[in-house]
Amino acid sequence: MAPRNVKISAIDLFCGVGGLSYGLQEAGIDVVAGVDIDPACDYPYRANVRAPFHKKDVCELAADELAEMWPKGSIRMLAGCAPCQPFSSYRRGADTSQEAQWPLVDEVGRLVEGTMPEIVTMENVPRIGSTPVFKAFVARLEKLGYAVDFDSCHCPAYGVPQHRRRMVLVASRLGEIRVPKGKVAPADYVTVGRALRELPALDHGKTDPTDRLHKSRTLTPINLERIKSSTPGGTWGEWREDLRSPCHRKSSGSTFRNVYARMVWDQPSPTITTLSYNYGAGRFGHPEQDRAISLREAAILQSFPRDYEFVSPDQPVQFAPLGRLIGNAVPPKLAQAVGEAVLGHVEASQGPVAKARRRATMPPPVLNTSQHQSSLPRTAGKRATAA
């Protein structure tokens, strides 16, 4: 990584296990703190990002408390990747507007308004772009003087071996800024085979003795028969009738074909969810071994490095909690591309012409540390986001 001419210090709200922070560091950004309410994120964040972890509810985080985490004299960056579950397409149209996670985007807006960092970024599911809460957040940033851009990003184009699509927002008080475009052409996408082939073979229900996270869930006898009858890229429609689930024999379940299925070696994987260790929860069967993918394989398909630590040595490796942490993480390779774009933008903004133009147009900072919730303007966002 080439040395940079500017220093950017980032704070990662809703940091999880550190996928965003790790990617920003790989780009050359100094990550100075992560904040998350989940204690399970403490060890992996500190072990891999090597930055302070603050176990705290973002709703209870005061703006002046946040401001103290940034070092003096650097360009300040705030990442606020609020949990995406209420906006996910997996909710299939369910009304989620009353769920507790909806106002978390508003909390990010409150902290931006109270500290006025030079750079703001957010990552979420593409569907959030059409919601009133997101549109209000964009309008709030623009009212505060931020240039804002957001777009739906296809993760394989950023080097992630996974067909995942995420909405990325970037905002700057230093001038116009753009979400980076993916530079990897479809012919060069990182495939499941390229990402996973070097891992040791594994039987279902077993753990690699050299890597506790390379652990595969035990299959029931019928699921073992099902995966033995499955081909890469196929569906349960190729099974014998007696192997099919009762719900798939009904017309209402006949369209759910991407479950109990194997991945394909020469393509990126499907979206890695919080249940990617479960063969029946999606296309999470190994392409050729008779098992679901391991937790380590799920993490690698999220673009985490192979040696990323998710659990302390004195704690057990459990599928449900680790699957949740891995599936909810920001893919580090996507985060690295965002970090590189931010660095390039900040470097370009340091020229004398850019500085003079900025001084002439920049509104004064808005400090609002005493008000916990501000009313939000209910206006449309800057531009539509692809679904």
C-alpha positions as CSV (number, residue, x, y, z in Angstrom):
1,M,0.0,0.0,0.0
2,A,1.5,3.3,-1.1
3,P,1.9,6.0,1.6
4,R,-0.8,8.6,1.7
5,N,-0.5,12.4,2.0
6,V,-3.5,12.8,4.4
7,K,-4.6,11.2,7.6
8,I,-8.2,10.0,8.0
9,S,-9.4,8.7,11.3
10,A,-12.6,6.6,11.2
11,I,-15.1,5.6,13.8
12,D,-17.3,2.6,13.0
13,L,-20.8,2.6,14.5
14,F,-22.5,-0.8,14.5
15,C,-19.1,-2.2,13.9
16,G,-19.9,-5.9,14.3
17,V,-16.9,-8.2,14.0
18,G,-15.0,-5.5,12.0
19,G,-15.6,-6.2,8.3
20,L,-15.9,-2.5,7.5
21,S,-13.1,-1.4,9.8
22,Y,-10.7,-4.1,8.5
23,G,-11.4,-3.0,4.9
24,L,-10.9,0.7,5.7
25,Q,-7.6,-0.2,7.3
26,E,-6.5,-2.2,4.2
27,A,-7.2,1.0,2.2
28,G,-4.9,3.1,4.5
29,I,-7.5,4.7,6.8
30,D,-6.8,4.8,10.5
31,V,-9.7,3.2,12.4
32,V,-9.7,4.6,15.9
33,A,-12.8,3.0,17.5
34,G,-15.7,0.6,16.9
35,V,-19.0,0.8,18.7
36,D,-21.5,-2.0,19.0
37,I,-24.0,-3.2,21.5
38,D,-23.2,-6.9,21.0
39,P,-20.5,-8.2,23.4
40,A,-19.7,-11.1,21.0
41,C,-18.1,-8.5,18.7
42,D,-15.5,-7.4,21.4
43,Y,-12.9,-10.1,20.9
44,P,-13.0,-10.3,17.0
45,Y,-12.9,-6.5,16.7
46,R,-9.9,-6.0,19.0
47,A,-8.1,-9.1,17.8
48,N,-8.2,-8.2,14.1
49,V,-8.8,-4.4,13.8
50,R,-6.6,-3.8,16.9
51,A,-8.6,-0.7,17.8
52,P,-10.7,0.1,20.9
53,F,-14.1,-1.5,21.1
54,H,-16.9,0.3,22.9
55,K,-19.8,-1.9,24.0
56,K,-22.5,0.7,23.9
57,D,-26.0,1.3,22.5
58,V,-25.6,3.9,19.7
59,C,-28.9,5.3,20.9
60,E,-27.2,6.2,24.2
61,L,-24.1,7.6,22.6
62,A,-23.7,11.3,23.1
63,A,-22.2,13.5,20.3
64,D,-19.6,14.9,22.6
65,E,-18.6,11.4,23.7
66,L,-18.2,10.4,20.1
67,A,-16.2,13.5,19.3
68,E,-13.6,12.6,22.0
69,M,-12.8,9.4,20.2
70,W,-11.3,11.2,17.2
71,P,-7.6,12.4,17.5
72,K,-6.9,16.0,17.0
73,G,-5.8,17.3,13.6
74,S,-7.1,14.5,11.3
75,I,-9.8,14.3,8.8
76,R,-12.7,12.6,10.6
77,M,-14.8,9.9,9.1
78,L,-17.9,8.4,10.6
79,A,-19.3,5.0,9.4
80,G,-22.8,4.2,10.4
81,C,-23.9,0.9,9.0
82,A,-27.2,0.4,10.9
83,P,-28.6,-3.2,11.0
84,C,-30.3,-4.1,7.8
85,Q,-32.9,-6.7,8.9
86,P,-35.9,-4.3,8.6
87,F,-35.0,-3.4,5.1
88,S,-34.0,-6.9,3.8
89,S,-35.8,-8.5,0.8
90,Y,-35.8,-11.7,2.8
91,R,-38.7,-10.2,4.8
92,R,-40.9,-10.6,1.7
93,G,-42.9,-7.5,2.1
94,A,-43.6,-7.8,5.8
95,D,-44.4,-4.5,7.6
96,T,-41.2,-3.9,9.7
97,S,-41.8,-0.2,10.3
98,Q,-42.4,-0.7,14.0
99,E,-39.3,-2.7,14.7
100,A,-36.7,-1.2,17.0
101,Q,-34.0,-1.1,14.4
102,W,-35.8,1.4,12.1
103,P,-34.8,4.5,14.1
104,L,-31.1,3.6,14.1
105,V,-30.6,5.4,10.8
106,D,-32.0,8.5,12.6
107,E,-29.4,8.0,15.4
108,V,-26.6,8.1,12.9
109,G,-28.1,11.4,11.6
110,R,-28.2,12.7,15.1
111,L,-24.5,11.9,15.7
112,V,-23.5,13.4,12.3
113,E,-25.3,16.6,13.1
114,G,-23.7,16.8,16.6
115,T,-20.1,16.2,15.4
116,M,-20.0,17.2,11.8
117,P,-17.3,14.8,10.6
118,E,-15.8,15.6,7.2
119,I,-16.7,12.2,5.8
120,V,-19.8,10.0,6.4
121,T,-20.4,6.5,4.9
122,M,-23.2,4.0,5.3
123,E,-23.7,0.4,3.9
124,N,-27.0,-1.4,3.9
125,V,-29.3,-3.5,1.7
126,P,-30.4,-1.8,-1.6
127,R,-34.0,-1.8,-0.5
128,I,-33.3,0.9,2.1
129,G,-32.9,3.4,-0.7
130,S,-36.7,3.6,-1.2
131,T,-37.6,4.0,2.4
132,P,-38.7,7.3,4.0
133,V,-36.1,7.0,6.8
134,F,-33.2,6.8,4.3
135,K,-34.5,9.6,2.2
136,A,-34.9,11.8,5.3
137,F,-31.3,10.9,6.2
138,V,-30.0,12.0,2.8
139,A,-32.0,15.2,3.0
140,R,-30.6,15.9,6.5
141,L,-27.0,15.4,5.3
142,E,-27.6,17.8,2.3
143,K,-29.1,20.4,4.6
144,L,-26.0,20.2,6.8
145,G,-23.8,21.0,3.7
146,Y,-22.7,17.5,2.7
147,A,-22.3,16.4,-0.9
148,V,-24.0,13.0,-1.0
149,D,-23.8,10.0,-3.4
150,F,-25.3,6.5,-3.0
151,D,-25.5,3.5,-5.3
152,S,-26.3,-0.2,-5.3
153,C,-23.0,-2.1,-5.5
154,H,-22.6,-5.6,-6.9
155,C,-20.0,-7.2,-4.6
156,P,-18.2,-9.5,-7.2
157,A,-17.1,-6.3,-9.0
158,Y,-15.2,-5.4,-5.9
159,G,-13.4,-8.7,-5.5
160,V,-15.9,-10.3,-3.2
161,P,-16.6,-14.0,-4.2
162,Q,-20.3,-13.6,-3.6
163,H,-23.3,-12.5,-5.5
164,R,-24.3,-9.9,-2.9
165,R,-25.7,-6.5,-3.6
166,R,-25.3,-3.7,-1.1
167,M,-26.2,0.0,-1.1
168,V,-23.3,2.3,-0.3
169,L,-23.6,5.9,0.7
170,V,-20.7,8.4,0.9
171,A,-21.0,12.0,2.0
172,S,-18.4,14.8,2.3
173,R,-18.1,18.3,3.6
174,L,-15.0,18.7,1.4
175,G,-16.7,18.6,-2.0
176,E,-18.3,16.3,-4.5
177,I,-17.7,12.6,-3.8
178,R,-18.8,9.4,-5.6
179,V,-19.4,5.8,-4.6
180,P,-16.6,3.8,-6.2
181,K,-17.4,1.7,-9.2
182,G,-16.3,-2.0,-9.1
183,K,-13.2,-2.6,-11.2
184,V,-13.4,-6.4,-11.6
185,A,-14.9,-7.6,-14.9
186,P,-17.4,-10.5,-14.9
187,A,-14.8,-12.7,-16.5
188,D,-12.5,-12.1,-13.6
189,Y,-14.9,-12.5,-10.7
190,V,-13.5,-14.4,-7.7
191,T,-15.3,-17.8,-7.8
192,V,-16.2,-20.3,-5.1
193,G,-13.5,-22.5,-6.5
194,R,-10.8,-19.9,-6.4
195,A,-11.8,-18.8,-2.9
196,L,-12.2,-22.3,-1.3
197,R,-10.3,-25.0,-3.1
198,E,-7.2,-24.7,-0.9
199,L,-9.1,-25.5,2.3
200,P,-8.8,-29.1,3.6
201,A,-11.6,-31.5,2.8
202,L,-14.1,-32.0,5.6
203,D,-16.8,-34.5,6.5
204,H,-20.1,-33.2,7.8
205,G,-20.2,-32.8,11.5
206,K,-16.4,-32.5,11.7
207,T,-13.8,-29.8,12.5
208,D,-10.5,-29.2,10.8
209,P,-7.9,-29.8,13.6
210,T,-5.8,-26.8,12.4
211,D,-8.7,-24.4,12.2
212,R,-11.6,-24.5,14.6
213,L,-13.7,-22.3,12.4
214,H,-13.4,-24.8,9.5
215,K,-16.3,-26.7,11.0
216,S,-19.3,-28.2,9.2
217,R,-22.7,-28.8,10.7
218,T,-23.9,-32.4,11.2
219,L,-26.5,-33.5,8.6
220,T,-29.5,-35.6,9.5
221,P,-29.6,-38.9,7.6
222,I,-32.3,-37.6,5.2
223,N,-30.3,-34.4,4.5
224,L,-27.2,-36.5,3.9
225,E,-29.2,-38.5,1.3
226,R,-30.5,-35.2,-0.2
227,I,-27.1,-33.6,-0.7
228,K,-25.7,-36.8,-2.2
229,S,-28.5,-36.6,-4.7
230,S,-27.7,-32.9,-5.5
231,T,-25.5,-31.6,-8.3
232,P,-23.7,-28.2,-8.3
233,G,-26.2,-25.5,-9.4
234,G,-29.1,-28.0,-9.3
235,T,-32.3,-28.0,-7.2
236,W,-34.3,-30.4,-5.1
237,G,-36.4,-31.0,-8.2
238,E,-33.8,-33.6,-9.3
239,W,-34.3,-35.7,-6.2
240,R,-36.4,-38.8,-5.8
241,E,-39.9,-38.0,-4.6
242,D,-39.4,-39.5,-1.2
243,L,-36.5,-37.2,-0.5
244,R,-38.5,-34.0,-1.1
245,S,-39.8,-31.9,1.8
246,P,-43.6,-32.0,2.3
247,C,-43.7,-28.3,1.8
248,H,-42.0,-28.6,-1.6
249,R,-44.6,-31.0,-2.8
250,K,-47.2,-28.3,-2.5
251,S,-47.8,-25.7,-5.2
252,S,-47.1,-23.0,-2.6
253,G,-43.6,-24.3,-2.0
254,S,-42.7,-25.4,-5.5
255,T,-41.0,-22.1,-6.4
256,F,-38.5,-22.2,-3.5
257,R,-35.8,-23.9,-5.5
258,N,-32.7,-22.3,-4.0
259,V,-32.7,-24.3,-0.8
260,Y,-31.1,-27.7,-0.1
261,A,-28.8,-26.9,-3.0
262,R,-25.1,-26.9,-3.8
263,M,-22.9,-24.0,-4.9
264,V,-21.1,-24.0,-8.2
265,W,-17.3,-24.0,-8.4
266,D,-16.9,-21.6,-11.3
267,Q,-19.2,-18.8,-10.1
268,P,-19.3,-16.5,-7.0
269,S,-21.5,-17.9,-4.2
270,P,-25.0,-16.7,-3.5
271,T,-25.5,-14.1,-0.7
272,I,-24.0,-15.4,2.5
273,T,-26.7,-15.0,5.2
274,T,-26.7,-15.6,8.9
275,L,-27.8,-19.2,8.2
276,S,-25.2,-20.1,5.6
277,Y,-23.9,-23.0,7.7
278,N,-27.4,-24.6,7.3
279,Y,-27.8,-26.8,4.2
280,G,-31.5,-26.4,4.1
281,A,-31.5,-22.6,4.4
282,G,-30.3,-21.8,0.9
283,R,-27.7,-22.8,-1.7
284,F,-25.2,-23.5,0.9
285,G,-24.1,-27.0,0.1
286,H,-20.5,-27.5,-0.8
287,P,-19.9,-28.0,-4.5
288,E,-18.6,-31.5,-4.2
289,Q,-18.2,-32.5,-0.5
290,D,-21.4,-33.9,1.1
291,R,-21.9,-31.2,3.6
292,A,-22.9,-27.5,4.1
293,I,-20.1,-25.0,3.9
294,S,-18.1,-24.4,7.0
295,L,-18.1,-21.2,9.1
296,R,-14.6,-20.5,7.7
297,E,-15.8,-20.9,4.2
298,A,-18.7,-18.6,4.8
299,A,-16.3,-16.0,6.2
300,I,-13.9,-16.4,3.2
301,L,-16.9,-15.9,0.8
302,Q,-17.6,-12.7,2.7
303,S,-13.9,-11.8,1.7
304,F,-12.5,-12.1,5.2
305,P,-8.9,-13.3,5.2
306,R,-8.4,-17.0,6.1
307,D,-6.8,-16.2,9.5
308,Y,-9.5,-13.8,10.7
309,E,-10.3,-14.5,14.3
310,F,-14.0,-14.7,15.2
311,V,-13.9,-16.2,18.7
312,S,-11.4,-16.3,21.5
313,P,-9.4,-19.5,22.0
314,D,-11.2,-20.2,25.3
315,Q,-14.7,-20.0,23.9
316,P,-16.5,-22.7,21.9
317,V,-17.2,-22.4,18.2
318,Q,-21.0,-22.3,17.9
319,F,-22.9,-22.2,14.6
320,A,-25.8,-19.8,15.3
321,P,-23.9,-16.9,17.0
322,L,-20.9,-17.1,14.6
323,G,-23.2,-17.5,11.6
324,R,-25.0,-14.4,12.6
325,L,-21.8,-12.4,13.0
326,I,-20.4,-13.5,9.7
327,G,-23.6,-13.1,7.7
328,N,-24.2,-9.6,9.1
329,A,-20.7,-8.3,8.4
330,V,-19.7,-5.8,5.8
331,P,-17.6,-7.6,3.2
332,P,-14.0,-6.2,3.8
333,K,-13.2,-6.0,0.1
334,L,-16.2,-3.7,-0.5
335,A,-15.2,-1.6,2.4
336,Q,-11.6,-1.4,1.1
337,A,-12.9,0.0,-2.2
338,V,-14.9,2.6,-0.3
339,G,-11.9,3.5,1.8
340,E,-9.7,3.9,-1.3
341,A,-12.3,6.2,-2.9
342,V,-12.5,8.3,0.3
343,L,-8.7,8.7,0.4
344,G,-8.6,9.7,-3.2
345,H,-11.3,12.2,-2.6
346,V,-9.7,13.8,0.5
347,E,-6.3,14.0,-1.2
348,A,-8.0,15.8,-4.2
349,S,-9.8,18.2,-1.8
350,Q,-6.5,19.4,-0.3
351,G,-5.5,21.6,-3.2
352,P,-5.7,25.5,-2.8
353,V,-8.4,25.9,-5.4
354,A,-10.6,23.3,-3.7
355,K,-10.0,24.7,-0.3
356,A,-11.0,28.3,-1.4
357,R,-14.1,27.0,-3.1
358,R,-15.1,25.0,0.0
359,R,-14.6,28.0,2.4
360,A,-16.9,30.1,0.1
361,T,-19.7,27.5,0.1
362,M,-19.5,25.6,3.4
363,P,-22.1,26.3,6.0
364,P,-20.9,26.6,9.6
365,P,-20.8,23.4,11.7
366,V,-24.0,22.5,13.5
367,L,-23.4,21.4,17.1
368,N,-26.4,19.7,18.7
369,T,-25.0,17.6,21.6
370,S,-27.9,18.2,23.9
371,Q,-30.8,17.1,21.7
372,H,-31.1,13.3,21.5
373,Q,-33.6,13.2,18.6
374,S,-33.9,15.8,15.9
375,S,-37.0,16.0,13.7
376,L,-36.1,14.9,10.2
377,P,-37.1,16.6,7.0
378,R,-39.3,14.2,5.0
379,T,-38.0,14.8,1.5
380,A,-36.7,12.5,-1.2
381,G,-33.1,11.4,-1.4
382,K,-30.6,12.6,-4.0
383,R,-31.3,9.8,-6.5
384,A,-33.0,6.5,-6.8
385,T,-31.2,3.3,-5.7
386,A,-31.3,0.2,-7.8
387,A,-33.2,-2.7,-6.1
